[in-house]
Amino acid sequence: MRRYIYGLLHNSNAHRRDGLCYDWFIMIVAIISVVPMMFRDNSDPIFKTVESVTVYILFFDYILRWMTNDMRMKNNSCWAFFIYPFTPLALMDIAGLLPTLGLLPPSFMILRILRLVKLLQYSHSCRRVINVFRKQGRTLASVMIIAVAYIFISALVMFVYEPADNFPTFFDALYWATTALTTVGYGDIYPTSDIGRFISMVSSFFGIAIIAMPAGIVTAGFMEELDSEEKEKKKEQERGDCGNE
């Protein structure tokens, strides 16, 4: 029975069709569970019923994942069951359920949005994107460091050369530098000196390059991920053909 549940949760070849149906079911339940959050007055009995039913379904899914974690980790010791509640996805799962279960005060109701993490667990497309970010993590981190360094330097220069009325605090300068680098430019804070305007122009051009780099990196990584999946599918087909022979 546990082997079937594991195959259902992780889409093993023997239970792929059932696993896909279960994936879609849980994703739909997760989306429906946050629908009451879209209404100001969600005290209607229908909303409460939807909330209760979906929460218990998601909690049941949490239990199923817990009881098969040793098979996922390929570890037969009790340690696999002990460690599961402390894994990041499990923590987000249970945190999204606790407010409705009455184990957290109403002020934590916003945590219900964490139920959408189920989409990351069960959606193949979301998992693909996560894999891309994981593989390209170092490159993206390098771009992020460059962006943060430039924001800090341009904010510091702006804070020194601009009048105090324009940038009363260093945080205001950081806020301006961030919006300028991302080419958003809300216009609520802007430089008036010649040096400040020059820095603003440079930031706009530099921001285009900074925004373009992560997009190119992610796109290249996404294409590599699709290519590796295609190769994996071809290998599985070849193995299947050899087995049939």
Contacts in CASP RR format, 6 or more apart in sequence:
PFRMAT RR
TARGET T0000
AUTHOR 0000-0000-0000
METHOD contacts of the structure
MODEL  1
MRRYIYGLLHNSNAHRRDGLCYDWFIMIVAIISVVPMMFRDNSDPIFKTV
ESVTVYILFFDYILRWMTNDMRMKNNSCWAFFIYPFTPLALMDIAGLLPT
LGLLPPSFMILRILRLVKLLQYSHSCRRVINVFRKQGRTLASVMIIAVAY
IFISALVMFVYEPADNFPTFFDALYWATTALTTVGYGDIYPTSDIGRFIS
MVSSFFGIAIIAMPAGIVTAGFMEELDSEEKEKKKEQERGDCGNE
2 67 0 8 1.000
2 68 0 8 1.000
2 71 0 8 1.000
3 71 0 8 1.000
4 15 0 8 1.000
5 64 0 8 1.000
5 67 0 8 1.000
5 68 0 8 1.000
6 12 0 8 1.000
6 68 0 8 1.000
6 71 0 8 1.000
6 72 0 8 1.000
7 14 0 8 1.000
7 15 0 8 1.000
7 19 0 8 1.000
8 15 0 8 1.000
8 18 0 8 1.000
8 19 0 8 1.000
8 22 0 8 1.000
9 19 0 8 1.000
9 22 0 8 1.000
9 64 0 8 1.000
9 65 0 8 1.000
9 68 0 8 1.000
10 72 0 8 1.000
11 19 0 8 1.000
11 20 0 8 1.000
11 23 0 8 1.000
23 122 0 8 1.000
23 123 0 8 1.000
23 124 0 8 1.000
24 122 0 8 1.000
26 57 0 8 1.000
26 58 0 8 1.000
26 61 0 8 1.000
26 118 0 8 1.000
26 121 0 8 1.000
26 122 0 8 1.000
27 118 0 8 1.000
27 119 0 8 1.000
27 122 0 8 1.000
27 123 0 8 1.000
29 54 0 8 1.000
29 57 0 8 1.000
29 58 0 8 1.000
29 118 0 8 1.000
30 54 0 8 1.000
30 58 0 8 1.000
30 115 0 8 1.000
30 116 0 8 1.000
30 118 0 8 1.000
30 119 0 8 1.000
31 116 0 8 1.000
31 119 0 8 1.000
32 50 0 8 1.000
32 54 0 8 1.000
33 50 0 8 1.000
33 51 0 8 1.000
33 54 0 8 1.000
33 55 0 8 1.000
33 58 0 8 1.000
33 112 0 8 1.000
33 115 0 8 1.000
34 112 0 8 1.000
34 113 0 8 1.000
34 115 0 8 1.000
34 116 0 8 1.000
35 47 0 8 1.000
35 50 0 8 1.000
36 42 0 8 1.000
36 47 0 8 1.000
36 50 0 8 1.000
36 51 0 8 1.000
37 112 0 8 1.000
37 113 0 8 1.000
39 47 0 8 1.000
51 100 0 8 1.000
52 100 0 8 1.000
54 115 0 8 1.000
55 97 0 8 1.000
55 100 0 8 1.000
55 101 0 8 1.000
58 93 0 8 1.000
58 97 0 8 1.000
58 115 0 8 1.000
58 118 0 8 1.000
59 97 0 8 1.000
59 101 0 8 1.000
61 118 0 8 1.000
62 90 0 8 1.000
62 93 0 8 1.000
62 94 0 8 1.000
62 97 0 8 1.000
65 72 0 8 1.000
65 84 0 8 1.000
65 90 0 8 1.000
65 93 0 8 1.000
66 81 0 8 1.000
66 84 0 8 1.000
66 85 0 8 1.000
66 90 0 8 1.000
67 81 0 8 1.000
69 80 0 8 1.000
69 81 0 8 1.000
69 83 0 8 1.000
69 84 0 8 1.000
70 76 0 8 1.000
70 77 0 8 1.000
70 80 0 8 1.000
70 81 0 8 1.000
72 80 0 8 1.000
73 80 0 8 1.000
84 90 0 8 1.000
85 91 0 8 1.000
85 94 0 8 1.000
89 117 0 8 1.000
89 120 0 8 1.000
89 121 0 8 1.000
92 114 0 8 1.000
92 117 0 8 1.000
93 114 0 8 1.000
93 115 0 8 1.000
93 117 0 8 1.000
93 118 0 8 1.000
95 111 0 8 1.000
95 114 0 8 1.000
96 111 0 8 1.000
96 112 0 8 1.000
96 113 0 8 1.000
96 114 0 8 1.000
96 115 0 8 1.000
97 115 0 8 1.000
98 104 0 8 1.000
98 108 0 8 1.000
98 111 0 8 1.000
99 105 0 8 1.000
99 106 0 8 1.000
99 108 0 8 1.000
99 109 0 8 1.000
99 111 0 8 1.000
99 112 0 8 1.000
100 112 0 8 1.000
104 111 0 8 1.000
119 126 0 8 1.000
120 126 0 8 1.000
120 127 0 8 1.000
120 130 0 8 1.000
121 127 0 8 1.000
128 222 0 8 1.000
128 225 0 8 1.000
128 226 0 8 1.000
128 229 0 8 1.000
129 222 0 8 1.000
131 225 0 8 1.000
132 218 0 8 1.000
132 221 0 8 1.000
132 222 0 8 1.000
132 224 0 8 1.000
132 225 0 8 1.000
133 140 0 8 1.000
133 218 0 8 1.000
135 221 0 8 1.000
135 224 0 8 1.000
135 225 0 8 1.000
136 217 0 8 1.000
136 218 0 8 1.000
136 220 0 8 1.000
136 221 0 8 1.000
139 217 0 8 1.000
140 214 0 8 1.000
140 217 0 8 1.000
140 218 0 8 1.000
143 210 0 8 1.000
143 213 0 8 1.000
143 214 0 8 1.000
143 217 0 8 1.000
146 210 0 8 1.000
147 181 0 8 1.000
147 210 0 8 1.000
150 177 0 8 1.000
150 181 0 8 1.000
150 203 0 8 1.000
150 206 0 8 1.000
150 210 0 8 1.000
151 174 0 8 1.000
151 177 0 8 1.000
151 178 0 8 1.000
151 181 0 8 1.000
152 174 0 8 1.000
152 177 0 8 1.000
154 177 0 8 1.000
154 180 0 8 1.000
154 181 0 8 1.000
154 199 0 8 1.000
154 202 0 8 1.000
154 203 0 8 1.000
155 170 0 8 1.000
155 173 0 8 1.000
155 174 0 8 1.000
155 176 0 8 1.000
155 177 0 8 1.000
156 170 0 8 1.000
156 173 0 8 1.000
157 195 0 8 1.000
157 196 0 8 1.000
157 199 0 8 1.000
158 167 0 8 1.000
158 173 0 8 1.000
158 176 0 8 1.000
158 177 0 8 1.000
158 191 0 8 1.000
158 196 0 8 1.000
158 199 0 8 1.000
159 167 0 8 1.000
159 170 0 8 1.000
159 173 0 8 1.000
161 193 0 8 1.000
161 195 0 8 1.000
161 196 0 8 1.000
162 173 0 8 1.000
162 191 0 8 1.000
162 192 0 8 1.000
162 193 0 8 1.000
162 196 0 8 1.000
163 192 0 8 1.000
163 193 0 8 1.000
166 189 0 8 1.000
166 190 0 8 1.000
166 191 0 8 1.000
166 192 0 8 1.000
167 173 0 8 1.000
167 176 0 8 1.000
167 189 0 8 1.000
172 189 0 8 1.000
175 189 0 8 1.000
176 189 0 8 1.000
176 190 0 8 1.000
176 191 0 8 1.000
177 203 0 8 1.000
179 185 0 8 1.000
179 186 0 8 1.000
179 187 0 8 1.000
179 189 0 8 1.000
180 200 0 8 1.000
180 203 0 8 1.000
180 204 0 8 1.000
180 207 0 8 1.000
181 203 0 8 1.000
181 206 0 8 1.000
181 207 0 8 1.000
181 210 0 8 1.000
182 207 0 8 1.000
182 211 0 8 1.000
183 204 0 8 1.000
183 207 0 8 1.000
183 208 0 8 1.000
183 211 0 8 1.000
190 200 0 8 1.000
191 197 0 8 1.000
191 199 0 8 1.000
191 200 0 8 1.000
END
